[in-house]
């Protein structure tokens, strides 16, 4: 009986993993659009940040 439970657990986990993989494959285009949108928003935030560069301190050395 213990062997049957172990086999059923393995089958259950395998089916759950297969279902998760199918969901990722089915919605891949929506997932990639969402991730690229997050990437673009992060780039915009970095572009709007007017933080001084660490090299601005040494700008007068060349003059």
C-alpha positions as CSV (number, residue, x, y, z in Angstrom):
1,X,0.0,0.0,0.0
2,X,2.9,2.4,0.7
3,X,4.3,1.8,-2.7
4,X,1.0,2.6,-4.3
5,X,0.7,5.9,-2.4
6,X,4.3,6.8,-3.4
7,X,3.5,6.1,-7.0
8,X,0.3,8.1,-6.9
9,X,2.2,11.1,-5.3
10,X,4.8,10.9,-8.1
11,X,2.0,10.8,-10.7
12,X,0.2,13.7,-9.0
13,X,3.3,15.9,-8.9
14,X,4.1,15.1,-12.5
15,X,0.7,16.1,-13.6
16,X,0.8,19.3,-11.6
17,X,4.2,20.1,-13.2
18,X,2.9,19.3,-16.6
19,X,-0.1,21.6,-16.0
20,X,2.1,24.5,-14.9
21,X,4.3,24.0,-18.0
22,X,1.2,24.0,-20.2
23,X,0.0,27.3,-18.6
24,X,3.4,28.9,-19.2
25,X,3.5,27.8,-22.8
26,X,-0.1,28.9,-23.4
27,X,0.3,32.4,-22.0
28,X,3.9,32.9,-23.0
29,X,3.1,36.0,-25.2
30,X,1.2,37.7,-22.4
31,X,3.9,36.9,-19.9
32,X,6.6,38.2,-22.1
33,X,4.6,41.4,-22.8
34,X,4.1,42.0,-19.1
35,X,7.8,41.4,-18.3
36,X,8.9,43.8,-21.1
37,X,6.4,46.4,-19.8
38,X,8.0,46.1,-16.4
39,X,11.4,46.4,-17.9
40,X,10.4,49.6,-19.8
41,X,8.9,51.1,-16.6
42,X,12.1,50.4,-14.7
43,X,14.1,52.0,-17.5
44,X,11.9,55.1,-17.4
45,X,12.3,55.5,-13.7
46,X,16.1,55.2,-14.0
47,X,16.0,57.9,-16.8
48,X,13.9,60.3,-14.7
49,X,16.2,59.9,-11.7
50,X,18.4,63.0,-11.6
51,X,20.9,61.5,-9.3
52,X,24.4,62.9,-9.7
53,X,26.9,60.5,-11.2
54,X,29.8,59.4,-9.0
55,X,32.1,60.8,-11.7
56,X,30.8,64.3,-11.5
57,X,33.1,64.9,-8.5
58,X,36.1,64.6,-10.8
59,X,34.8,66.8,-13.7
60,X,37.2,69.6,-12.9
61,X,40.3,67.5,-13.0
62,X,40.5,67.7,-16.8
63,X,40.3,71.5,-16.9
